[in-house]
Amino acid sequence: MERLNNRISIGLTEMLLGNTYDESRARDAKVCYSIETIIDNIEKLLILITLFGIMGKLKECLICYVVILLTRTCMGGIHMSTWHGCTIMTIVVHMCAIECGIWIDIIFLRTWIFVIAMVLMMLVAPLPSPKRPKYKGKRRQKVRIRGCAGIVIAFGASYFLINFSNYILWVLLLEIIEVVCFVAYHAISQMKNISSVE
């Protein structure tokens, strides 16, 4: 499935840009990455709608999906190396957010979750990924600003969508945990590399 999505993305990139795809050209790589991300998101959304629709948790799933779309797209995170792995992790994250949202009330942590998510977005976003183009300077700032806007929207929604507040907060908390794990793993890896060079 992953190779098929990549081929479709390359074909659409060539159609849009009017030239042969060359991944060494930054514009080609960014357009192709964006198209592939859209295709992957549509596939995962259809799977989530089917699965959680059958389980009777479609509204909760869609709320979680929108929050993830608003925030994780800008923040980045841990990526699985295959389409299947990524799809399974997407389902697991939605399941965790929904089940924890049902059983564990974290409304009292709302302000802390908001502050920590904003700080992480401003300090480390977007996290590096093998497929994601590297953003620097103004482009990186734009991604961070979009991510902060997404967090503000999610935070506001947690006040207005009272029945879904806990689900929204669980999505943000899971993202915070993911980012902290990602940053810690890379810091430890760099320390090991430095110590092995010495």
PASEBA-1860 file (N, C-alpha, C; in nm, 3 decimals):
! residues 198
1> MERLNNRI> 0.082/-0.119/0.000/0.000/0.000/0.000/0.087/0.126/0.000 ~ 0.195/0.119/0.077/0.284/0.235/0.089/0.348/0.270/-0.046 ~ 0.393/0.168/-0.118/0.454/0.194/-0.249/0.353/0.249/-0.348 ~ 0.231/0.198/-0.342/0.126/0.246/-0.430/0.098/0.394/-0.401 ~ 0.086/0.429/-0.273/0.064/0.569/-0.235/0.178/0.658/-0.283 ~ 0.301/0.608/-0.272/0.418/0.684/-0.317/0.414/0.705/-0.468 ~ 0.380/0.600/-0.543/0.372/0.613/-0.689/0.263/0.711/-0.730 ~ 0.148/0.703/-0.662/0.039/0.797/-0.692/0.084/0.939/-0.662
9> SIGLTEML> 0.151/0.958/-0.550/0.198/1.091/-0.510/0.299/1.147/-0.610 ~ 0.389/1.064/-0.655/0.488/1.108/-0.754/0.419/1.146/-0.884 ~ 0.324/1.064/-0.927/0.250/1.095/-1.050/0.174/1.226/-1.040 ~ 0.107/1.248/-0.926/0.034/1.373/-0.907/0.128/1.493/-0.897 ~ 0.244/1.473/-0.834/0.344/1.580/-0.825/0.391/1.619/-0.964 ~ 0.418/1.520/-1.048/0.461/1.549/-1.186/0.353/1.623/-1.263 ~ 0.227/1.583/-1.243/0.117/1.653/-1.311/0.105/1.798/-1.263 ~ 0.117/1.818/-1.133/0.103/1.953/-1.077/0.218/2.045/-1.117
17> LGNTYDES> 0.340/1.992/-1.109/0.458/2.076/-1.135/0.498/2.079/-1.282 ~ 0.447/1.986/-1.360/0.475/1.983/-1.504/0.616/1.940/-1.540 ~ 0.682/1.866/-1.453/0.815/1.814/-1.485/0.834/1.677/-1.421 ~ 0.942/1.609/-1.457/0.973/1.478/-1.401/1.014/1.495/-1.255 ~ 0.964/1.406/-1.171/0.990/1.414/-1.028/1.137/1.389/-0.997 ~ 1.194/1.478/-0.914/1.332/1.463/-0.868/1.332/1.493/-0.718 ~ 1.351/1.389/-0.636/1.341/1.409/-0.492/1.450/1.499/-0.436 ~ 1.556/1.525/-0.512/1.661/1.615/-0.464/1.619/1.762/-0.476
25> RARDAKVC> 1.516/1.789/-0.556/1.464/1.927/-0.565/1.367/1.947/-0.448 ~ 1.391/2.049/-0.369/1.312/2.075/-0.248/1.164/2.089/-0.280 ~ 1.131/2.162/-0.385/0.989/2.183/-0.419/0.921/2.051/-0.452 ~ 0.986/1.967/-0.532/0.931/1.836/-0.567/0.906/1.752/-0.442 ~ 1.006/1.750/-0.354/0.996/1.668/-0.232/0.883/1.717/-0.142 ~ 0.868/1.849/-0.128/0.763/1.904/-0.041/0.624/1.877/-0.098 ~ 0.608/1.897/-0.229/0.477/1.873/-0.291/0.441/1.725/-0.281 ~ 0.536/1.639/-0.311/0.512/1.495/-0.305/0.479/1.451/-0.162
33> YSIETIID> 0.552/1.502/-0.064/0.526/1.470/0.077/0.385/1.513/0.116 ~ 0.346/1.633/0.074/0.213/1.684/0.107/0.103/1.596/0.047 ~ 0.120/1.560/-0.080/0.021/1.475/-0.147/0.013/1.338/-0.081 ~ 0.128/1.280/-0.049/0.130/1.149/0.014/0.066/1.155/0.153 ~ 0.087/1.263/0.225/0.026/1.281/0.356/-0.126/1.288/0.345 ~ -0.174/1.360/0.244/-0.319/1.372/0.222/-0.379/1.234/0.190 ~ -0.314/1.160/0.102/-0.363/1.026/0.066/-0.365/0.935/0.189 ~ -0.256/0.936/0.267/-0.250/0.854/0.388/-0.359/0.893/0.487
41> NIEKLLIL> -0.380/1.024/0.504/-0.483/1.071/0.597/-0.623/1.027/0.555 ~ -0.651/1.033/0.426/-0.782/0.991/0.377/-0.802/0.842/0.402 ~ -0.700/0.762/0.373/-0.711/0.618/0.397/-0.735/0.588/0.545 ~ -0.657/0.652/0.631/-0.671/0.627/0.775/-0.805/0.676/0.826 ~ -0.852/0.790/0.775/-0.982/0.841/0.817/-1.093/0.743/0.781 ~ -1.087/0.686/0.662/-1.189/0.588/0.622/-1.186/0.465/0.711 ~ -1.067/0.420/0.746/-1.053/0.305/0.836/-1.109/0.339/0.974 ~ -1.074/0.457/1.025/-1.122/0.498/1.157/-1.274/0.512/1.159
49> ITLFGIMG> -1.330/0.573/1.054/-1.476/0.590/1.046/-1.545/0.454/1.048 ~ -1.492/0.361/0.973/-1.551/0.227/0.968/-1.541/0.158/1.105 ~ -1.421/0.155/1.161/-1.397/0.084/1.287/-1.476/0.144/1.403 ~ -1.463/0.275/1.422/-1.528/0.338/1.536/-1.678/0.356/1.513 ~ -1.721/0.360/1.387/-1.864/0.361/1.356/-1.928/0.231/1.401 ~ -1.860/0.120/1.375/-1.909/-0.012/1.419/-1.913/-0.018/1.572 ~ -1.814/0.043/1.638/-1.807/0.040/1.785/-1.902/0.140/1.851 ~ -1.964/0.227/1.772/-2.055/0.328/1.829/-1.985/0.446/1.890
57> KLKECLIC> -1.861/0.470/1.851/-1.782/0.581/1.906/-1.734/0.676/1.795 ~ -1.817/0.694/1.695/-1.778/0.774/1.579/-1.754/0.921/1.614 ~ -1.843/0.982/1.693/-1.825/1.123/1.730/-1.695/1.145/1.806 ~ -1.670/1.058/1.903/-1.547/1.069/1.982/-1.424/1.054/1.893 ~ -1.430/0.959/1.801/-1.319/0.936/1.708/-1.294/1.058/1.621 ~ -1.400/1.117/1.568/-1.384/1.234/1.481/-1.329/1.354/1.557 ~ -1.371/1.372/1.682/-1.315/1.480/1.765/-1.165/1.457/1.783 ~ -1.127/1.336/1.818/-0.984/1.304/1.835/-0.908/1.325/1.705
65> YVVILLTR> -0.966/1.284/1.594/-0.901/1.298/1.464/-0.876/1.445/1.431 ~ -0.975/1.529/1.455/-0.961/1.672/1.425/-0.851/1.735/1.511 ~ -0.847/1.699/1.639/-0.743/1.754/1.728/-0.604/1.710/1.681 ~ -0.592/1.583/1.644/-0.464/1.533/1.592/-0.427/1.607/1.464 ~ -0.523/1.627/1.377/-0.498/1.698/1.252/-0.453/1.842/1.278 ~ -0.512/1.907/1.376/-0.478/2.044/1.409/-0.339/2.059/1.471 ~ -0.297/1.957/1.545/-0.174/1.972/1.624/-0.058/1.884/1.578 ~ -0.081/1.756/1.563/0.030/1.664/1.534/0.087/1.685/1.394
73> TCMGGIHM> 0.004/1.732/1.303/0.052/1.759/1.168/0.166/1.860/1.172 ~ 0.156/1.956/1.262/0.261/2.058/1.276/0.373/2.011/1.369 ~ 0.336/1.943/1.477/0.436/1.900/1.574/0.523/1.787/1.521 ~ 0.462/1.692/1.454/0.536/1.573/1.413/0.539/1.476/1.530 ~ 0.615/1.370/1.515/0.623/1.272/1.622/0.693/1.146/1.577 ~ 0.667/1.040/1.649/0.728/0.911/1.620/0.655/0.852/1.499 ~ 0.730/0.808/1.401/0.671/0.751/1.280/0.710/0.605/1.266 ~ 0.614/0.526/1.228/0.640/0.385/1.200/0.699/0.376/1.059
81> STWHGCTI> 0.774/0.272/1.034/0.844/0.262/0.905/0.756/0.206/0.793 ~ 0.640/0.152/0.827/0.553/0.097/0.722/0.413/0.156/0.734 ~ 0.339/0.147/0.624/0.201/0.196/0.622/0.117/0.119/0.723 ~ 0.136/-0.013/0.730/0.059/-0.095/0.822/0.087/-0.057/0.967 ~ 0.215/-0.039/1.000/0.253/0.000/1.135/0.193/0.135/1.173 ~ 0.198/0.228/1.081/0.143/0.361/1.105/-0.008/0.356/1.124 ~ -0.075/0.277/1.043/-0.220/0.265/1.054/-0.259/0.202/1.187 ~ -0.188/0.097/1.227/-0.215/0.032/1.356/-0.193/0.130/1.470
89> MTIVVHMC> -0.083/0.207/1.466/-0.057/0.304/1.573/-0.162/0.414/1.576 ~ -0.211/0.455/1.460/-0.318/0.556/1.454/-0.443/0.503/1.525 ~ -0.478/0.379/1.497/-0.595/0.317/1.562/-0.572/0.307/1.712 ~ -0.452/0.264/1.753/-0.421/0.249/1.896/-0.429/0.383/1.969 ~ -0.376/0.489/1.908/-0.380/0.622/1.971/-0.525/0.668/1.988 ~ -0.607/0.648/1.884/-0.748/0.686/1.895/-0.818/0.604/2.002 ~ -0.789/0.473/2.007/-0.849/0.387/2.110/-0.809/0.434/2.249 ~ -0.680/0.464/2.268/-0.632/0.510/2.399/-0.700/0.640/2.439
97> AIECGIWI> -0.706/0.737/2.347/-0.768/0.866/2.378/-0.914/0.848/2.413 ~ -0.984/0.762/2.341/-1.127/0.742/2.367/-1.150/0.665/2.497 ~ -1.078/0.555/2.516/-1.097/0.478/2.639/-1.053/0.556/2.762 ~ -0.939/0.624/2.754/-0.895/0.706/2.868/-0.992/0.822/2.890 ~ -1.044/0.877/2.780/-1.142/0.984/2.791/-1.269/0.941/2.862 ~ -1.303/0.814/2.850/-1.422/0.760/2.917/-1.394/0.736/3.066 ~ -1.277/0.678/3.096/-1.252/0.628/3.230/-1.169/0.718/3.321 ~ -1.085/0.804/3.264/-0.993/0.884/3.347/-1.014/1.032/3.318
105> DIIFLRTW> -1.069/1.102/3.415/-1.098/1.245/3.399/-0.971/1.327/3.426 ~ -0.928/1.406/3.326/-0.810/1.490/3.345/-0.842/1.638/3.321 ~ -0.968/1.674/3.336/-1.009/1.813/3.317/-0.930/1.905/3.410 ~ -0.899/1.860/3.530/-0.825/1.942/3.626/-0.683/1.975/3.577 ~ -0.633/1.902/3.476/-0.499/1.928/3.420/-0.505/2.014/3.294 ~ -0.622/2.063/3.257/-0.641/2.133/3.130/-0.538/2.244/3.108 ~ -0.519/2.333/3.204/-0.427/2.445/3.186/-0.284/2.396/3.169 ~ -0.244/2.298/3.249/-0.108/2.244/3.239/-0.085/2.178/3.102
113> IFVIAMVL> -0.182/2.104/3.057/-0.171/2.038/2.926/-0.155/2.144/2.816 ~ -0.236/2.249/2.824/-0.229/2.358/2.726/-0.091/2.424/2.726 ~ -0.043/2.460/2.845/0.087/2.529/2.856/0.200/2.441/2.805 ~ 0.203/2.316/2.847/0.312/2.225/2.805/0.307/2.202/2.655 ~ 0.187/2.183/2.599/0.174/2.162/2.454/0.224/2.285/2.378 ~ 0.190/2.404/2.425/0.235/2.528/2.359/0.387/2.541/2.366 ~ 0.444/2.515/2.483/0.590/2.527/2.499/0.661/2.428/2.406 ~ 0.615/2.304/2.403/0.677/2.205/2.315/0.663/2.244/2.168
121> MMLVAPLP> 0.546/2.296/2.130/0.526/2.339/1.991/0.625/2.450/1.955 ~ 0.646/2.545/2.046/0.736/2.657/2.017/0.883/2.616/2.021 ~ 0.918/2.517/2.102/1.059/2.481/2.118/1.107/2.375/2.019 ~ 1.026/2.275/1.990/1.080/2.161/1.914/1.010/2.132/1.781 ~ 0.896/2.193/1.755/0.824/2.162/1.630/0.892/2.227/1.511 ~ 0.882/2.167/1.395/0.836/2.031/1.369/0.948/1.931/1.394 ~ 0.913/1.820/1.456/1.011/1.715/1.483/1.058/1.654/1.351 ~ 1.186/1.619/1.343/1.238/1.564/1.217/1.179/1.427/1.186
129> SPKRPKYK> 1.163/1.401/1.058/1.110/1.274/1.010/1.181/1.242/0.879 ~ 1.205/1.114/0.850/1.274/1.080/0.725/1.202/1.130/0.600 ~ 1.068/1.131/0.601/0.994/1.172/0.482/0.966/1.322/0.479 ~ 0.959/1.384/0.595/0.921/1.524/0.604/1.038/1.613/0.562 ~ 1.012/1.710/0.475/1.119/1.803/0.439/1.165/1.881/0.563 ~ 1.291/1.922/0.564/1.343/1.999/0.678/1.300/2.145/0.662 ~ 1.243/2.199/0.769/1.199/2.338/0.768/1.298/2.421/0.848 ~ 1.333/2.537/0.793/1.425/2.628/0.861/1.371/2.769/0.855
137> GKRRQKVR> 1.417/2.852/0.946/1.385/2.994/0.943/1.236/3.025/0.948 ~ 1.192/3.108/0.852/1.053/3.154/0.849/0.954/3.039/0.828 ~ 0.992/2.942/0.746/0.901/2.828/0.721/0.879/2.748/0.850 ~ 0.986/2.731/0.927/0.973/2.660/1.055/0.882/2.739/1.149 ~ 0.900/2.871/1.152/0.816/2.957/1.236/0.670/2.947/1.196 ~ 0.642/2.943/1.064/0.504/2.931/1.017/0.440/2.800/1.064 ~ 0.517/2.691/1.057/0.467/2.562/1.104/0.436/2.570/1.253 ~ 0.524/2.632/1.330/0.503/2.645/1.474/0.381/2.732/1.505
145> IRGCAGIV> 0.364/2.839/1.431/0.249/2.927/1.453/0.119/2.854/1.421 ~ 0.118/2.778/1.309/-0.001/2.698/1.275/-0.030/2.596/1.385 ~ 0.076/2.532/1.436/0.058/2.435/1.543/0.004/2.498/1.670 ~ 0.055/2.615/1.705/0.005/2.686/1.824/-0.141/2.726/1.804 ~ -0.176/2.770/1.683/-0.316/2.802/1.654/-0.404/2.678/1.670 ~ -0.354/2.563/1.625/-0.428/2.437/1.642/-0.448/2.402/1.788 ~ -0.346/2.425/1.870/-0.357/2.397/2.014/-0.459/2.491/2.078 ~ -0.455/2.619/2.039/-0.552/2.716/2.093/-0.695/2.676/2.055
153> IAFGASYF> -0.715/2.633/1.930/-0.848/2.589/1.886/-0.892/2.467/1.968 ~ -0.802/2.370/1.985/-0.835/2.250/2.063/-0.865/2.287/2.208 ~ -0.784/2.377/2.263/-0.804/2.421/2.402/-0.940/2.489/2.417 ~ -0.973/2.578/2.324/-1.104/2.644/2.326/-1.217/2.544/2.312 ~ -1.199/2.447/2.223/-1.302/2.344/2.202/-1.324/2.262/2.328 ~ -1.218/2.247/2.409/-1.234/2.169/2.533/-1.326/2.239/2.632 ~ -1.347/2.370/2.615/-1.442/2.444/2.700/-1.583/2.443/2.641 ~ -1.591/2.448/2.508/-1.723/2.460/2.444/-1.788/2.325/2.414
161> LINFSNYI> -1.708/2.225/2.386/-1.761/2.091/2.359/-1.747/2.008/2.487 ~ -1.828/2.042/2.584/-1.813/1.987/2.720/-1.817/1.834/2.721 ~ -1.900/1.774/2.640/-1.909/1.627/2.638/-1.784/1.561/2.580 ~ -1.702/1.640/2.511/-1.582/1.584/2.446/-1.453/1.640/2.504 ~ -1.462/1.721/2.610/-1.344/1.785/2.668/-1.235/1.686/2.705 ~ -1.274/1.579/2.771/-1.175/1.483/2.818/-1.104/1.413/2.702 ~ -1.176/1.386/2.594/-1.113/1.324/2.476/-1.009/1.418/2.415 ~ -1.045/1.544/2.404/-0.954/1.645/2.347/-0.827/1.652/2.432
169> LWVLLLEI> -0.844/1.658/2.563/-0.728/1.668/2.652/-0.642/1.542/2.647 ~ -0.705/1.426/2.634/-0.628/1.302/2.625/-0.545/1.298/2.496 ~ -0.600/1.348/2.386/-0.521/1.354/2.262/-0.399/1.442/2.284 ~ -0.419/1.559/2.342/-0.306/1.650/2.366/-0.205/1.589/2.463 ~ -0.253/1.523/2.567/-0.162/1.459/2.663/-0.082/1.347/2.597 ~ -0.146/1.266/2.514/-0.074/1.160/2.443/0.031/1.219/2.348 ~ 0.000/1.332/2.286/0.098/1.398/2.200/0.217/1.449/2.282 ~ 0.189/1.506/2.399/0.297/1.553/2.486/0.388/1.437/2.524
177> IEVVCFVA> 0.329/1.326/2.564/0.407/1.207/2.601/0.491/1.161/2.482 ~ 0.432/1.159/2.363/0.505/1.117/2.243/0.624/1.208/2.215 ~ 0.603/1.338/2.225/0.710/1.434/2.196/0.822/1.421/2.298 ~ 0.786/1.410/2.425/0.888/1.395/2.530/0.969/1.267/2.506 ~ 0.903/1.157/2.473/0.974/1.031/2.443/1.065/1.048/2.323 ~ 1.015/1.113/2.218/1.093/1.135/2.096/1.219/1.216/2.126 ~ 1.202/1.327/2.195/1.315/1.416/2.227/1.414/1.344/2.318 ~ 1.364/1.272/2.419/1.453/1.200/2.511/1.532/1.092/2.437
185> YHAISQMK> 1.465/1.018/2.350/1.532/0.913/2.272/1.644/0.971/2.186 ~ 1.615/1.082/2.118/1.717/1.142/2.032/1.831/1.204/2.113 ~ 1.802/1.259/2.229/1.907/1.314/2.315/1.999/1.203/2.365 ~ 1.940/1.091/2.406/2.020/0.976/2.453/2.103/0.920/2.338 ~ 2.045/0.911/2.220/2.118/0.861/2.103/2.237/0.950/2.071 ~ 2.217/1.081/2.078/2.327/1.174/2.050/2.436/1.163/2.155 ~ 2.397/1.145/2.282/2.496/1.129/2.388/2.578/1.002/2.368 ~ 2.511/0.895/2.326/2.582/0.769/2.299/2.678/0.785/2.183
193> NISSVE> 2.636/0.857/2.078/2.723/0.882/1.962/2.844/0.964/2.000 ~ 2.825/1.064/2.084/2.936/1.149/2.128/3.034/1.068/2.212 ~ 2.980/0.987/2.306/3.069/0.909/2.391/3.143/0.799/2.314 ~ 3.081/0.748/2.206/3.150/0.645/2.128/3.259/0.705/2.040 ~ 3.247/0.833/2.005/3.349/0.900/1.924/3.471/0.932/2.010 ~ 3.447/0.966/2.136/3.557/1.001/2.226/3.626/0.876/2.265
END
